[in-house]
Amino acid sequence: MKWLIGVSVALIVAIPVLLTLLFRARRKPPKCVYQTNAALFTPEERTLFALLREGVGEDFEILGKIRVGEIIQPRRGTQAPSERSRYEAMTERCFPFVLLRKSDLSVACAMEWRERAHEDRKASAPYDLLQALCAAAGLPLVPLHAGTFYQAEELREAVTNALQLPSLPVPHGDGRKEPRISSVEGLNLD
């Protein structure tokens, strides 16, 4: 008799579990509908891409929409926590264009849209942070002003200027000033 009660309790528990699993198996997962974007670049970016190809295409490969984090990475063990958070804030941003040297496909420079509103200090903070990040990594950054009509030669010149190495600052010493003798008159050399 005890076994009959045990089987009854097992069936009472097992039947709802089996029915739930059966109904879940029959239910179809919701359909996800995807589509491709019509174009990778906006009309302005397509125009700029064509001008870049005309201006620097024989020297560089041109890539578009590359994440900052794909090109710039911190060296291990060299980043303070505050710097890490600043870096992470920038890694998901995309460079509209990145130029690679054709010889070895190394990154030559990156380009970034800069709105005219960036003249305002508060609005320029993200751009300034990106500029500082690129400078620390040694990556030349060419600003592209939105709404500006570019010529292929202008873009070639901007890239050429960005790829030139900046002149090194002259060290000012440790603050100590050495005496100078500007005139020998009046000196007692005895």
C-alpha positions as CSV (number, residue, x, y, z in Angstrom):
1,M,0.0,0.0,0.0
2,K,2.9,2.4,0.7
3,W,4.2,1.8,-2.7
4,L,0.9,2.8,-4.3
5,I,1.0,6.1,-2.4
6,G,4.6,6.6,-3.5
7,V,3.8,6.0,-7.2
8,S,0.7,8.3,-6.9
9,V,2.8,11.1,-5.5
10,A,5.5,10.6,-8.2
11,L,2.9,10.7,-10.9
12,I,1.3,13.9,-9.5
13,V,4.6,15.6,-9.5
14,A,5.9,14.2,-12.8
15,I,2.8,14.8,-15.0
16,P,2.8,18.6,-14.6
17,V,6.6,18.7,-15.2
18,L,6.3,16.6,-18.4
19,L,3.3,18.6,-19.7
20,T,5.3,21.9,-19.1
21,L,8.3,20.5,-21.0
22,L,6.0,19.3,-23.8
23,F,4.3,22.7,-24.3
24,R,7.7,24.5,-24.2
25,A,9.1,22.2,-26.9
26,R,6.1,22.9,-29.2
27,R,6.3,26.7,-28.7
28,K,8.4,28.3,-31.5
29,P,11.0,30.8,-30.5
30,P,10.2,34.3,-31.5
31,K,11.5,35.2,-34.9
32,C,14.4,37.7,-35.1
33,V,14.3,39.8,-38.2
34,Y,17.5,41.4,-39.4
35,Q,18.5,43.6,-42.3
36,T,21.7,45.0,-43.7
37,N,22.3,48.6,-43.7
38,A,22.0,50.2,-47.1
39,A,25.4,51.7,-46.9
40,L,28.4,51.7,-44.5
41,F,29.0,55.4,-45.0
42,T,26.8,58.4,-44.9
43,P,26.6,60.5,-48.1
44,E,29.2,62.9,-46.7
45,E,31.5,60.1,-45.7
46,R,31.2,58.5,-49.2
47,T,32.1,61.8,-50.8
48,L,35.1,62.1,-48.4
49,F,36.1,58.5,-49.1
50,A,36.2,59.2,-52.8
51,L,38.3,62.3,-52.2
52,L,40.7,60.4,-49.9
53,R,41.1,57.7,-52.5
54,E,41.9,60.3,-55.1
55,G,44.2,62.3,-52.8
56,V,46.1,59.5,-51.0
57,G,44.9,56.2,-52.5
58,E,48.2,55.4,-54.2
59,D,50.1,55.6,-51.0
60,F,47.6,54.3,-48.4
61,E,44.9,51.7,-48.0
62,I,41.7,53.4,-46.6
63,L,39.6,51.6,-44.0
64,G,36.4,53.0,-42.6
65,K,34.5,52.8,-39.3
66,I,37.3,51.3,-37.2
67,R,36.9,51.2,-33.4
68,V,39.4,53.1,-31.4
69,G,40.0,50.0,-29.2
70,E,41.0,48.0,-32.3
71,I,44.0,50.4,-33.0
72,I,45.0,51.8,-29.6
73,Q,45.6,49.5,-26.6
74,P,47.3,50.2,-23.3
75,R,50.6,48.6,-22.5
76,R,50.3,46.0,-19.7
77,G,50.8,47.3,-16.2
78,T,51.3,50.9,-17.3
79,Q,47.8,52.3,-16.8
80,A,46.4,53.9,-13.6
81,P,42.8,53.1,-12.8
82,S,41.7,56.7,-13.7
83,E,43.4,56.4,-17.0
84,R,41.8,53.0,-17.6
85,S,38.3,54.5,-17.2
86,R,39.2,57.3,-19.7
87,Y,40.5,54.7,-22.1
88,E,37.4,52.6,-21.8
89,A,35.2,55.6,-22.5
90,M,36.9,56.0,-25.9
91,T,37.3,52.4,-27.1
92,E,33.8,52.1,-28.6
93,R,34.1,55.3,-30.6
94,C,34.9,54.8,-34.3
95,F,37.4,56.5,-36.5
96,P,35.5,57.4,-39.7
97,F,38.7,56.6,-41.7
98,V,42.1,55.0,-40.9
99,L,45.0,55.1,-43.3
100,L,47.3,52.0,-43.6
101,R,50.6,52.1,-45.3
102,K,50.4,49.9,-48.4
103,S,53.9,48.4,-47.9
104,D,53.2,46.7,-44.6
105,L,49.6,47.6,-43.7
106,S,50.7,49.4,-40.6
107,V,48.5,52.1,-39.2
108,A,49.7,55.5,-40.6
109,C,47.1,57.8,-39.2
110,A,43.4,58.1,-38.1
111,M,40.8,60.7,-38.9
112,E,38.1,62.1,-36.7
113,W,35.1,64.2,-37.3
114,R,35.3,67.5,-35.5
115,E,32.1,69.6,-35.3
116,R,32.4,73.4,-35.5
117,A,30.7,73.4,-32.1
118,H,33.9,71.9,-30.7
119,E,35.3,75.4,-30.4
120,D,33.2,75.4,-27.2
121,R,35.4,73.9,-24.4
122,K,32.7,71.7,-23.0
123,A,31.8,70.3,-26.5
124,S,35.4,69.6,-27.3
125,A,36.1,67.4,-24.3
126,P,35.5,64.0,-26.1
127,Y,37.6,65.1,-29.1
128,D,40.4,66.4,-26.8
129,L,40.4,63.1,-24.9
130,L,40.7,61.2,-28.2
131,Q,43.4,63.6,-29.3
132,A,45.3,63.0,-26.0
133,L,44.9,59.2,-26.4
134,C,46.2,59.2,-29.9
135,A,49.1,61.5,-29.0
136,A,50.1,59.1,-26.1
137,A,50.0,56.2,-28.5
138,G,52.0,58.1,-31.2
139,L,49.1,57.9,-33.7
140,P,48.6,61.0,-35.8
141,L,45.1,62.2,-35.8
142,V,43.7,64.2,-38.7
143,P,40.7,66.4,-37.8
144,L,37.9,66.4,-40.4
145,H,35.6,69.4,-40.0
146,A,32.0,68.4,-40.7
147,G,30.3,70.4,-43.3
148,T,33.5,71.5,-45.0
149,F,33.9,70.9,-48.7
150,Y,37.3,69.3,-49.1
151,Q,39.5,69.0,-52.2
152,A,41.6,65.9,-52.7
153,E,44.8,68.0,-52.5
154,E,43.7,69.5,-49.2
155,L,43.2,66.0,-47.7
156,R,46.6,64.9,-49.1
157,E,48.2,68.0,-47.4
158,A,46.4,67.3,-44.1
159,V,47.6,63.7,-44.1
160,T,51.1,64.7,-45.0
161,N,51.2,67.3,-42.3
162,A,49.9,64.8,-39.7
163,L,52.5,62.2,-40.6
164,Q,55.4,64.6,-40.1
165,L,57.1,64.1,-36.8
166,P,56.7,67.0,-34.4
167,S,59.9,68.8,-33.5
168,L,61.3,67.8,-30.2
169,P,61.1,70.5,-27.5
170,V,64.3,72.0,-26.3
171,P,65.0,71.0,-22.7
172,H,65.2,73.9,-20.3
173,G,67.4,72.2,-17.8
174,D,66.7,71.8,-14.1
175,G,66.1,75.5,-13.4
176,R,69.7,76.3,-12.5
177,K,71.2,79.3,-14.3
178,E,74.9,79.3,-15.1
179,P,76.7,82.6,-14.9
180,R,77.6,84.2,-18.2
181,I,80.4,86.5,-19.0
182,S,79.2,89.0,-21.5
183,S,82.2,91.2,-21.4
184,V,85.8,90.9,-20.3
185,E,86.2,94.5,-19.5
186,G,86.4,95.3,-15.8
187,L,87.4,91.7,-14.9
188,N,90.3,91.3,-12.6
189,L,92.1,88.3,-14.0
190,D,95.0,88.4,-11.5
